[in-house]
């Protein structure tokens, strides 16, 4: 149904005649198009933008339809059309390419208007003959075998949607919309210009090169611009290289209020880079708005798509303060030898020729004259008549400028692609063809779809050295030049080629830039900085601002224990267990270790106290050994006194096991040695107390039986038995749940506290409880014997020593529980030393005083007399 409607609208075919059996078909209406034609054995069509716009008269229900008027002649556009004519002439002169076949052409002007371009395409596909005879079975070749064009993506989409139904090849030289790569929708569409997909990738590569992560995007209001906007946003987001500050659609036609709104948005935005995927007319209208109202939009870096990257109409002194330094993606430039001479040979002649109206309009525009018959008011206004013999070489026209052939180069390649496909098709050998029955196509019965088969497989190299072939989507090998608009001191403009971007063998994009040649339109002649937020340095992470694009973020310092070691890190990473974050949070460092060390002041003090106690014990032991025969030493079992001194010496030394980096053997020994040493000491004190009480009990009538239970053997056996119990407790504890060295990170995040875990809290409690039990029993027994005679009584000293001992260890428990890390060890060492010093001073201090300072009291007589006096 859509095709039927289109044919009804544009061809106005007489279906009443076509449906009946008539000798001929009549075209009821022709399109009056600007064209240029040349006959040949095979005709190629062309669609070009030779005028900027067109005007259609207003229609009413009673008025007859009238023709459009094309306005704004475009000399470069006409040069495009003449380039196709030149390529066909060059092929016709080539004896090796299409020998014995003459190519002709039918070229039309689309006037930058969709309905005109579509009408021209249908005219090429159906022909403009007013009457023709239908062949048998409606077979026969079309008027043209291929079309070069159109220049607009929207026009190409509309044309290919219809022409593609007939498999008529269309080779565009300027339509870049990525949507045209859809082979299912556009099976006969080819192009010699890269698609927008590659152009978008190229733009993103440039953004990446200069670190421009914050840019604005302006697109034209057509398929070309809208598809680019969608593709650019998607690709930029996926790449993670930046984001768009704004996306605006440039209106068609006269819409100053919308343009003014867009310009105001550009001025308010912090983005310093503006990317424009639009046509020349879009940029002309936009820059007119900028310059007309003196909008302050300087300081922007413009990036141009291939549609206007080389537009001379924008390279004027009036616009260069804004557009100077523009970077653009341009179509690959090529040299076409002989083109300028061919252009100079253009001659319309003096007679009216409806077949070449395009050429006549070019002549009238260039020399400001009119061919006869001129408009009625032309001569009255003093206008000149065209003779057709004017000197073109002396005219000032862009038409003859062949220094920057870019679209022309694509047109040249498109024509040669069609010619090579036709040549390959005509060289087919009967019986070896690709069609049904291995048949070949013939020039007399040539079908467009047959040419499309060969066009898919075409592969050749043009004289300039570039390879021409098409991929499975009909796209050519992608390559672009990078252009830079240099603003010269004299106000002139020079467009420099500063690099190239092309597709690599691996499928990626390779960007080659000569940055030293680039002109930047800024005071320091340096590329601008365009970011929404400044780079987050190592040690921070990006925190996206709510409601804003991903490029807008705050830099949040990493928390303790986490780092980021690269710029713009999305998150901070935790350091390994034994590491901590540096002060700048940019790398991990080893955690400082903490334990009760011999090098720190606390460790030195405790070590000194421990050694001092050991030395005092050794000194007291020496004194007692030297005076072992004196009454003070011999009183109350001197053997137990010596054993107490040895155990106290062990108590002082065991405290050294708590100092230094914990290891398995030190963790296992420290509490075992401590527990056994103190039990040995306390058990000796307990036995000594019991002996004192037994002696005085035995001194009373009937008390002799007590002494048989407290002989030397019994005393040793009791001490040994009590100590073995503690040894058994320690053995069971170590075997079942041994204390182990442990790296504790709970006290301090930035420190590793080395400590010994007790393994079994029950074992540790039983060990301490057993010592406490013996100490309490000793204290109670000594307290009961405190009033016995002094000459044989040590009960008071034992009572005082046990009081000190119990007080120290009662205070130890809460202090130990509430002390973290090395301070728990320090508390335990302090308790050991304090209780050891207490026992040493209380038990042996008075005796040493008598032995050393009151030797007169260290006699049997003195002791006995004191005891008698007391009684």
C-alpha positions in Angstrom: 0.0 0.0 0.0 2.7 2.6 0.8 4.4 2.1 -2.7 1.0 2.4 -4.3 0.3 5.7 -2.6 3.7 7.0 -3.5 3.3 6.1 -7.1 -0.1 7.7 -7.2 1.2 10.9 -5.6 4.3 11.3 -7.7 3.6 9.7 -11.0 -0.2 10.3 -11.3 -0.3 7.2 -13.6 -3.5 6.6 -15.5 -4.4 3.2 -14.1 -7.5 3.0 -16.2 -5.3 2.9 -19.2 -2.6 0.7 -17.7 -5.1 -1.9 -16.7 -6.6 -2.3 -20.2 -4.8 -3.8 -23.2 -3.4 -0.7 -25.0 -0.5 -0.4 -27.5 1.3 2.0 -25.2 1.5 3.6 -21.7 1.2 7.3 -21.2 2.9 9.4 -18.5 0.3 11.9 -17.6 2.6 14.4 -15.8 6.3 15.1 -15.8 8.5 16.6 -13.0 10.2 19.7 -14.1 13.7 19.2 -12.5 17.0 20.9 -13.0 19.1 18.3 -14.7 22.0 17.5 -17.0 22.0 14.6 -19.3 24.2 12.7 -21.7 23.2 9.6 -23.7 25.0 6.3 -23.7 24.7 2.5 -23.9 24.3 2.5 -20.1 23.0 5.4 -18.1 24.0 6.2 -14.5 21.9 8.6 -12.4 23.1 11.2 -10.0 21.4 13.3 -7.3 23.2 16.4 -6.1 22.5 19.5 -4.0 23.0 22.3 -6.5 20.7 24.8 -4.8 20.4 25.4 -1.0 16.6 25.5 -0.8 13.3 25.7 -2.7 10.1 27.6 -2.6 6.7 26.0 -3.3 3.7 28.2 -4.2 0.6 28.0 -2.0 -2.0 25.6 -3.3 -5.7 25.9 -3.2 -8.5 23.5 -4.1 -9.2 25.4 -7.3 -5.6 26.2 -8.5 -3.6 24.1 -10.8 -0.4 22.7 -9.3 2.6 24.8 -10.2 6.3 24.0 -10.1 8.7 24.7 -7.3 11.4 27.3 -7.5 15.0 26.4 -6.4 16.9 29.2 -4.7 20.5 29.8 -3.6 22.8 28.3 -6.2 25.7 26.3 -4.7 28.8 26.3 -6.9 30.5 23.4 -4.9 27.3 21.4 -5.3 27.4 21.9 -9.1 31.1 20.9 -9.0 30.0 17.6 -7.4 27.7 17.0 -10.3 30.4 17.8 -12.8 32.8 15.5 -11.0 30.5 12.6 -11.9 30.3 13.8 -15.5 34.1 14.0 -15.5 34.5 10.4 -14.1 32.2 9.1 -16.8 34.1 10.9 -19.5 37.3 9.5 -18.1 35.9 5.9 -18.0 34.7 6.2 -21.6 38.2 7.1 -22.7 39.8 4.2 -20.8 40.4 1.4 -23.2 40.7 -1.3 -20.4 37.6 -0.4 -18.4 34.3 -1.1 -20.2 35.6 -1.3 -23.7 33.0 -1.0 -26.4 30.5 0.4 -23.8 29.7 4.1 -23.6 28.4 5.4 -20.3 25.9 8.2 -20.1 24.4 10.1 -17.3 21.3 11.8 -16.0 22.0 14.2 -13.1 19.4 16.0 -11.1 19.3 18.8 -8.5 17.5 18.0 -5.3 17.4 21.6 -4.2 18.1 20.4 -0.6 14.4 19.5 -0.5 13.1 16.0 0.2 10.2 16.0 -2.1 12.3 17.2 -5.0 15.1 14.7 -4.3 12.5 11.9 -4.0 10.9 13.0 -7.3 14.2 13.0 -9.0 15.1 9.5 -7.8 11.7 8.1 -9.0 12.3 9.9 -12.3 15.6 8.1 -12.7 14.1 4.8 -11.8 11.1 5.1 -14.1 12.2 7.5 -16.8 10.7 10.7 -18.1 9.4 9.5 -21.5 5.9 10.7 -22.1 5.0 7.4 -23.9 6.6 4.0 -24.1 5.7 0.6 -25.3 5.6 -2.2 -22.7 7.8 -5.1 -23.5 6.7 -8.7 -23.4 6.1 -9.9 -19.8 6.9 -6.3 -18.6 10.6 -7.1 -18.8 13.4 -4.8 -19.7 16.1 -2.8 -18.0 15.4 0.4 -16.1 16.3 3.8 -17.5 19.4 3.9 -15.2 21.4 1.0 -13.8 22.7 2.8 -10.8 22.3 6.1 -8.9 25.1 8.1 -7.3 23.6 10.0 -4.4 21.9 11.3 -2.4 23.9 13.8 -0.3 21.5 13.8 2.7 20.8 10.8 4.9 17.1 11.6 5.2 16.8 11.7 1.4 18.8 8.5 1.0 16.6 6.7 3.5 13.4 7.8 1.7 14.8 7.0 -1.7 16.3 3.6 -0.7 13.1 2.6 1.0 11.4 2.7 -2.4 14.1 2.2 -5.0 15.5 -0.7 -2.9 12.4 -2.7 -3.7 13.6 -2.8 -7.3 17.2 -3.7 -6.3 18.4 -0.6 -8.1 21.9 0.1 -6.7 22.3 3.5 -4.9 25.9 4.6 -4.1 25.9 7.6 -1.8 28.9 9.8 -1.4 27.7 11.9 1.6 24.9 10.1 3.5 26.5 8.9 6.8 23.5 7.8 8.9 24.4 4.5 10.6 20.8 3.4 10.1 21.6 3.0 6.4 23.8 0.0 7.3 20.7 -2.0 7.9 21.0 -4.5 5.0 17.5 -5.9 5.5 15.8 -2.6 5.1 18.2 -1.1 2.5 19.5 -4.1 0.5 20.7 -2.0 -2.5 22.3 0.9 -0.6 26.1 1.4 -0.8 28.3 4.3 0.1 31.8 5.5 -0.3 31.8 7.6 2.9 32.1 6.0 6.3 29.0 5.7 8.4 28.3 7.8 11.4 29.2 4.9 13.7 32.8 5.3 12.7 32.6 9.1 12.8 31.2 8.9 16.4 34.1 6.6 17.4 36.6 9.0 15.8 35.1 12.0 17.7 35.3 10.0 21.0 39.0 9.2 20.2 39.7 13.0 19.9 37.8 13.7 23.2 39.9 11.0 24.8 43.2 12.3 23.4 42.7 15.8 25.0 40.8 14.7 28.1 37.6 16.5 27.2 35.1 14.6 29.4 32.4 17.3 29.3 30.9 18.4 26.0 27.8 19.8 24.4 26.2 18.2 21.4 24.2 20.0 18.6 22.6 17.9 15.9 20.4 18.7 12.9 16.7 17.9 13.0 16.8 14.9 10.5 17.8 11.3 10.4 21.4 12.2 10.2 21.5 14.3 13.4 19.0 12.3 15.4 20.7 8.9 14.8 24.0 10.5 15.7 22.7 11.9 18.9 21.5 8.5 20.0 24.6 6.7 18.9 27.0 9.3 20.4 25.2 9.3 23.8 25.3 5.5 23.8 28.9 5.1 22.7 30.2 7.8 25.1 28.4 6.3 28.0 29.7 2.8 27.3 33.3 3.9 26.8 33.2 5.8 30.2 35.3 8.6 28.6 32.9 11.4 29.2 29.3 12.6 29.1 27.2 15.3 27.5 26.4 18.5 29.3 23.5 19.1 26.9 22.0 17.9 23.6 20.2 20.3 21.4 18.5 19.9 18.0 19.2 22.6 15.5 15.9 23.7 13.8 15.3 23.9 10.1 14.2 27.1 8.5 13.8 30.5 10.2 13.5 30.0 13.9 15.5 32.7 15.7 13.8 32.2 19.1 14.9 28.5 19.2 18.4 29.4 18.1 18.6 32.1 20.7 17.6 29.6 23.4 20.3 27.2 22.3 22.9 29.9 22.3 21.9 31.0 25.8 22.2 27.4 27.0 25.7 27.1 25.5 26.7 30.3 27.3 25.4 29.1 30.7 27.0 25.6 30.4 30.4 24.9 31.9 31.3 22.7 28.9 34.0 24.3 26.8 33.7 21.8 23.9 30.8 21.9 21.4 30.3 19.0 18.9 28.1 19.8 16.0 26.7 17.1 13.7 24.8 19.2 11.3 24.8 20.6 7.8 26.2 23.9 6.5 22.9 25.6 6.6 22.4 24.7 10.3 25.8 26.2 11.2 25.1 29.3 9.0 21.8 29.9 10.8 23.4 29.3 14.3 26.4 31.5 13.7 24.2 34.2 12.2 22.4 34.3 15.5 25.7 34.4 17.4 27.1 37.3 15.3 23.9 39.2 14.9 23.2 39.6 18.6 26.9 39.7 19.5 26.4 36.7 21.8 29.5 36.1 24.0 30.2 32.5 23.0 33.9 32.9 22.6 36.2 30.5 24.4 34.6 27.4 23.0 36.3 24.6 21.2 34.2 23.6 18.2 34.3 20.1 16.8 32.8 19.7 13.3 31.3 16.7 11.6 32.2 15.9 8.0 29.1 17.8 6.8 30.7 21.2 7.6 34.3 20.6 8.5 35.5 22.1 5.2 32.7 24.6 4.6 34.3 27.7 3.1 31.1 29.7 3.7 31.8 29.6 7.4 35.5 30.5 7.2 35.0 34.3 7.2 36.7 37.0 9.2 33.4 37.8 10.9 33.0 34.2 12.2 36.6 33.3 12.9 36.7 34.9 16.4 34.2 32.2 17.3 35.1 29.3 15.0 38.9 29.7 14.9 40.7 26.6 16.0 37.8 24.3 15.0 38.7 20.6 14.8 36.8 18.7 12.3 36.3 15.2 10.9 36.6 15.6 7.1 36.1 13.2 4.2 39.3 11.8 2.9 40.9 14.2 0.5 42.0 13.1 -3.0 43.6 14.5 -6.1 41.6 14.0 -9.3 44.0 14.7 -12.2 42.4 16.6 -15.1 39.3 17.7 -13.2 40.0 21.4 -13.4 40.6 21.3 -17.1 37.3 19.5 -17.5 35.5 22.1 -15.4 37.1 24.9 -17.5 35.7 23.3 -20.7 32.2 23.6 -19.4 30.2 25.5 -22.1 26.4 25.8 -22.0 26.1 27.2 -25.6 23.8 30.0 -26.6 20.7 28.1 -27.5 18.0 27.1 -25.0 18.6 23.5 -23.9 16.1 22.0 -21.6 18.2 18.9 -21.1 21.0 20.9 -19.3 19.1 23.4 -17.2 21.5 22.8 -14.3 24.4 24.0 -16.4 22.5 27.0 -17.6 21.6 28.0 -14.1 25.3 27.7 -13.1 26.2 30.0 -15.9 23.6 32.6 -15.0 24.7 32.6 -11.4 28.4 32.9 -12.2 28.1 35.7 -14.7 25.0 37.4 -13.4 23.2 37.2 -16.7 20.1 35.5 -18.1 19.7 33.3 -21.2 17.1 34.3 -23.7 14.3 34.7 -23.3 15.0 36.5 -20.0 12.4 37.5 -17.4 10.3 40.5 -18.3 11.8 42.7 -15.6 15.4 41.6 -16.2 16.3 43.9 -19.0 14.4 46.8 -17.5 16.5 46.5 -14.4 19.7 46.6 -16.6 20.4 42.9 -16.5 22.7 41.3 -19.1 22.0 38.5 -21.5 24.2 35.4 -21.4 26.0 34.5 -24.7 27.3 31.2 -23.5 30.8 32.2 -24.6 31.9 34.0 -21.4 35.4 33.3 -20.1 34.9 30.9 -17.2 38.6 31.0 -16.2 38.5 34.7 -15.4 35.4 34.3 -13.2 35.7 34.4 -9.4 33.9 31.2 -8.4 34.4 28.3 -6.0 33.4 26.0 -8.8 37.0 25.9 -10.1 38.6 25.3 -6.7 40.0 21.8 -6.8 42.5 22.2 -4.0 40.3 20.4 -1.4 38.4 17.6 -3.2 36.6 15.7 -0.5 33.0 14.9 -1.5 34.2 15.0 -5.1 36.7 12.2 -4.2 33.8 10.1 -2.9 31.7 10.8 -6.0 34.7 9.8 -8.1 35.0 6.5 -6.3 31.3 5.8 -6.5 31.2 6.2 -10.3 34.3 3.9 -10.6 32.7 1.4 -8.3 29.6 1.2 -10.6 31.8 1.0 -13.6 34.0 -1.8 -12.2 30.9 -3.8 -11.2 29.5 -3.4 -14.7 32.9 -4.4 -16.2 33.1 -7.5 -14.1 29.5 -8.4 -15.0 30.2 -8.0 -18.8 33.3 -10.2 -18.5 31.2 -13.1 -17.3 31.8 -16.3 -19.4 28.6 -18.1 -20.4 28.1 -21.3 -18.5 30.1 -19.9 -15.5 27.9 -17.2 -14.5 26.5 -16.6 -10.9 22.9 -16.6 -11.9 20.4 -19.4 -12.5 21.8 -22.1 -14.7 25.2 -20.5 -14.4 24.0 -17.8 -16.8 25.5 -14.4 -17.3 23.8 -11.0 -17.7 23.8 -9.4 -21.1 23.9 -5.7 -21.9 20.6 -5.9 -23.9 18.7 -7.5 -21.1 20.6 -6.0 -18.1 18.8 -6.0 -14.8 19.7 -3.7 -11.9 19.8 -6.5 -9.3 22.4 -8.3 -11.5 24.7 -5.2 -11.2 24.1 -5.1 -7.5 25.5 -8.7 -7.2 28.8 -7.6 -8.7 28.8 -4.3 -6.8 28.8 -6.3 -3.5 32.0 -8.0 -4.6 33.8 -5.1 -6.2 37.4 -4.5 -5.1 39.8 -2.2 -6.9 42.4 0.5 -6.4 42.0 4.0 -7.9 44.9 6.0 -9.3 45.2 7.9 -6.1 46.1 4.7 -4.3 43.1 4.1 -2.1 41.3 0.8 -2.2 37.6 0.7 -2.9 35.4 -2.2 -1.6 32.3 -2.6 0.4 31.6 -4.7 3.5 28.6 -6.8 4.2 26.6 -3.7 5.1 27.6 -1.8 1.9 30.0 0.5 3.8 33.3 1.5 2.4 36.6 1.1 4.2 36.4 3.9 6.9 39.1 6.6 7.0 38.8 10.4 7.8 41.1 13.3 7.8 41.4 15.5 10.9 41.1 19.2 10.0 42.0 22.4 11.9 40.9 25.9 11.1 43.9 28.2 11.4 43.1 31.9 11.9 45.9 33.8 10.2 47.1 37.2 11.5 45.9 39.0 8.4 42.3 37.7 9.0 42.5 34.9 6.5 41.7 31.3 7.1 43.7 28.2 6.3 42.3 24.7 6.8 45.1 22.4 7.9 45.2 18.6 7.8 46.5 17.7 11.3 45.9 14.0 11.4 44.0 11.0 10.3 41.7 8.4 11.9 41.2 5.0 10.3 40.0 1.6 11.1 42.8 -0.9 12.1 43.1 -4.5 11.1 41.8 -5.5 14.5 38.6 -3.5 14.1 39.5 -0.6 16.4 40.2 3.0 15.6 43.7 4.4 15.2 44.0 8.2 15.7 47.2 9.9 14.4 47.5 13.5 15.4 50.2 16.1 14.8 49.4 18.2 17.9 52.2 20.7 17.2 50.4 21.9 14.0 47.1 22.4 15.8 45.9 26.0 16.2 44.0 26.7 19.5 41.9 29.8 19.6 42.8 30.6 23.1 45.3 33.0 24.7 47.8 30.4 25.7 47.4 28.5 22.4 46.8 25.4 24.4 43.9 23.0 24.3 41.1 24.0 26.7 40.1 22.0 29.7 36.5 20.8 29.6 35.4 18.8 32.6 32.3 19.0 34.8 34.4 18.1 37.9 38.1 18.1 38.4 40.0 14.9 38.4 39.9 12.9 41.7 43.5 12.3 42.7 44.7 9.0 44.2 43.4 8.7 47.7 39.9 9.8 46.8 36.9 8.3 45.0 34.2 9.8 42.8 30.8 10.3 44.4 28.2 11.2 41.8 26.2 14.4 42.3 22.6 13.6 42.6 20.5 14.4 39.5 23.6 15.2 37.3 25.5 13.2 34.7 28.1 10.7 35.7 30.9 13.2 34.8 29.7 15.5 37.6 31.0 14.2 40.9 32.6 15.1 44.2 35.9 13.8 45.3 35.5 12.0 48.6 38.6 10.9 50.6 38.9 7.2 51.2 38.1 6.1 54.7 40.7 4.7 57.0 42.1 1.3 55.8 41.0 1.9 52.2 43.0 3.4 49.3 42.7 4.3 45.6 45.9 4.3 43.7 44.7 5.9 40.4 42.9 9.0 39.3 39.1 9.1 39.1 38.7 5.9 41.0 35.1 4.8 41.4 35.6 3.1 44.7 38.3 2.7 47.4 39.7 -0.7 48.0 40.5 -2.2 51.4 44.1 -2.9 52.3 45.1 -6.5 53.0 44.9 -7.7 56.6 48.5 -6.8 57.6 48.4 -3.5 55.8 46.9 -0.1 56.4 46.3 3.0 54.3 48.9 5.7 54.1 48.2 9.2 55.3 47.3 10.2 51.8 45.2 7.1 51.2 47.0 6.3 48.0 48.8 3.1 48.9 48.9 0.5 51.6 51.7 0.3 54.1 52.6 -2.4 56.6 50.7 -1.9 59.9 52.8 -1.0 62.8 53.2 -3.9 65.2 52.7 -3.6 69.0 53.8 -5.8 71.8 55.6 -5.5 75.1 59.1 -4.9 73.7 62.5 -4.9 75.3 63.2 -1.6 73.5 60.3 0.5 74.8 60.5 2.3 78.2 57.9 0.2 79.8 59.6 -3.0 78.7 62.9 -1.7 79.9 61.5 -0.8 83.4 59.9 -4.2 83.8 62.9 -6.1 82.6 65.1 -4.1 85.0 62.7 -4.8 87.9 62.7 -8.5 87.0 66.5 -8.7 86.9 66.7 -6.7 90.1 64.4 -9.1 91.9 66.4 -12.0 90.6 69.6 -10.4 91.8 68.2 -9.7 95.2 67.0 -13.3 95.5 70.5 -14.5 94.5 72.0 -12.1 97.2 69.6 -13.3 99.9 70.3 -16.9 98.9 74.0 -16.2 99.2 73.6 -14.6 102.6 71.5 -17.5 103.9 74.0 -20.0 102.5 76.9 -18.2 104.1 75.0 -17.9 107.5 73.3 -21.3 107.2 74.6 -22.4 110.6 73.1 -19.4 112.5 69.9 -19.8 114.5 67.9 -17.3 112.3 68.6 -19.3 109.2 68.1 -22.7 110.8 64.9 -21.8 112.6 61.7 -23.2 111.1 63.3 -25.5 108.5 66.0 -23.7 106.6 65.4 -26.1 103.6 62.0 -24.6 103.0 63.6 -21.1 103.1 66.1 -22.0 100.5 63.3 -23.5 98.3 61.2 -20.4 98.7 64.1 -18.2 97.5 64.7 -20.5 94.5 60.9 -20.3 93.6 60.9 -16.5 94.0 63.9 -16.4 91.7 61.9 -18.4 89.1 59.0 -16.0 89.6 61.1 -13.0 88.8 62.6 -14.7 85.8 59.3 -16.0 84.4 58.2 -12.4 84.0 60.7 -12.1 81.1 58.6 -14.6 79.1 55.9 -11.9 78.9 58.2 -9.4 77.3 59.2 -9.6 73.6 57.3 -10.7 70.5 55.0 -13.6 71.4 55.9 -16.9 70.0 54.4 -20.3 70.4 56.9 -21.6 72.9 56.8 -18.4 75.0 53.0 -18.4 75.0 53.0 -22.0 76.2 55.7 -21.5 78.9 54.8 -18.1 80.4 51.7 -19.2 82.3 53.0 -22.6 83.0 56.3 -21.4 84.5 54.5 -18.6 86.3 51.8 -21.0 87.8 54.3 -23.7 88.9 56.8 -21.2 90.3 54.1 -19.4 92.4 52.6 -22.7 93.6 56.0 -23.9 94.6 56.6 -20.7 96.6 53.1 -20.6 98.2 53.1 -24.3 99.0 56.5 -23.9 100.8 55.0 -21.0 102.8 51.9 -23.1 103.5 54.0 -26.0 104.8 56.2 -23.6 106.8 53.1 -22.2 108.4 51.7 -25.6 109.2 55.1 -26.6 110.7 55.1 -23.5 113.0 51.6 -24.3 114.2 52.4 -28.0 114.7 55.6 -27.2 116.8 53.6 -25.1 119.2 50.9 -27.6 119.4 53.4 -30.3 120.2 54.9 -28.2 123.0 51.7 -28.5 124.9 50.9 -31.7 126.9 49.6 -34.5 124.7 50.6 -32.6 121.5 53.5 -34.8 120.5 51.5 -36.7 118.0 51.4 -33.6 115.7 55.1 -33.6 115.0 55.1 -37.1 113.4 53.0 -35.6 110.5 55.4 -32.8 109.8 58.8 -34.3 109.5 61.2 -33.3 106.8 60.0 -36.0 104.5 56.4 -35.1 104.9 57.2 -31.4 104.3 59.0 -32.2 101.1 56.2 -34.6 100.0 53.6 -32.0 100.7 55.4 -29.3 98.7 55.9 -31.8 95.8 52.3 -33.0 95.8 50.9 -29.5 95.8 53.3 -28.4 93.0 52.4 -31.5 90.9 48.8 -30.6 91.0 49.6 -27.3 89.4 51.9 -29.0 86.9 49.0 -31.3 86.0 46.7 -28.4 85.5 49.2 -26.7 83.2 49.7 -29.9 81.2 46.0 -30.5 80.7 45.6 -26.9 79.6 48.4 -26.9 77.1 47.4 -30.2 75.6 43.7 -29.4 75.3 43.7 -25.7 74.4 47.2 -24.4 74.2 47.9 -20.7 74.4 48.8 -19.4 70.9 50.3 -16.2 69.5 47.7 -14.0 67.9 47.6 -10.9 65.7 44.9 -8.8 67.1 43.5 -6.0 64.9 40.5 -5.2 67.0 42.1 -2.7 69.4 43.6 -0.5 66.7 42.8 -0.4 62.9 46.2 0.8 62.0 48.2 -1.5 64.3 48.7 -5.2 64.7 48.8 -6.1 68.4 50.8 -9.3 69.0 49.5 -11.1 72.0 49.1 -14.6 73.5 45.5 -15.8 73.6 45.1 -18.1 76.6 43.3 -20.7 74.6 41.2 -21.8 77.4 39.8 -19.3 79.8 38.8 -22.1 82.2 42.4 -23.4 82.3 43.7 -19.9 83.1 41.1 -19.4 85.8 41.8 -22.8 87.4 45.6 -22.0 87.4 45.0 -18.7 89.1 42.3 -20.1 91.4 44.6 -22.9 92.6 47.3 -20.3 93.5 44.7 -18.2 95.2 43.4 -21.1 97.2 46.8 -22.0 98.5 47.5 -18.3 99.3 44.2 -18.0 101.3 44.8 -21.1 103.3 48.4 -19.9 104.1 47.0 -16.5 105.1 44.4 -18.0 107.4 46.8 -20.4 109.1 49.4 -17.7 109.5 46.7 -15.4 110.9 45.8 -18.0 113.5 49.4 -18.3 114.7 50.2 -14.6 114.8 50.3 -14.5 118.7 52.8 -17.3 119.2 56.2 -16.5 120.9 58.6 -14.5 118.7 61.6 -16.7 119.0 60.1 -19.5 116.8 57.3 -17.6 115.1 57.3 -16.5 111.5 53.5 -16.3 111.4 53.3 -12.5 111.4 55.7 -12.2 108.5 53.8 -14.9 106.6 50.5 -13.2 107.4 51.8 -9.9 106.1 53.3 -11.5 103.0 50.1 -13.4 102.1 48.1 -10.2 102.7 50.3 -8.4 100.1 50.1 -11.3 97.7 46.3 -11.6 97.9 45.9 -7.8 97.5 48.1 -7.7 94.4 46.3 -10.6 92.6 42.8 -9.4 93.6 43.6 -6.0 92.0 45.2 -7.9 89.0 42.0 -9.5 87.8 40.0 -6.3 86.8 43.1 -4.5 85.7 44.0 -7.4 83.4 40.5 -7.7 81.9 40.4 -4.0 81.1 43.9 -3.7 79.7 44.2 -4.1 75.9 47.1 -5.7 74.1 50.6 -5.2 75.5 49.2 -3.5 78.5 47.6 -6.7 79.7 51.0 -8.4 79.6 52.4 -5.4 81.5 49.7 -5.7 84.2 50.5 -9.4 84.6 54.2 -8.8 84.8 53.6 -6.0 87.3 51.5 -8.3 89.4 54.2 -11.0 89.3 56.9 -8.6 90.3 54.8 -6.9 92.9 53.8 -10.1 94.6 57.3 -11.5 94.3 58.9 -8.4 95.9 56.2 -8.5 98.6 57.0 -12.1 99.5 60.7 -11.5 99.3 60.6 -8.4 101.5 58.1 -9.7 104.0 59.7 -13.1 104.6 63.4 -12.4 104.2 63.7 -8.7 105.0 63.6 -9.1 108.8 65.9 -12.0 108.8 68.5 -10.3 106.6 68.2 -7.3 108.9 69.1 -9.5 111.9 71.8 -11.4 110.1 73.6 -8.3 108.6 72.8 -5.5 111.0 72.0 -7.2 114.4 74.3 -10.2 114.5 74.2 -10.1 118.3 70.6 -11.2 118.1 71.5 -14.1 115.7 72.5 -16.4 118.6 70.7 -19.2 120.3 70.9 -17.6 123.7 69.5 -14.3 122.4 66.6 -16.1 120.7 65.9 -18.3 123.7 66.1 -15.4 126.1 63.7 -13.4 124.0 61.3 -16.3 123.9 61.5 -16.7 127.8 61.0 -13.0 128.4 58.0 -13.1 126.1 56.5 -16.0 128.0 
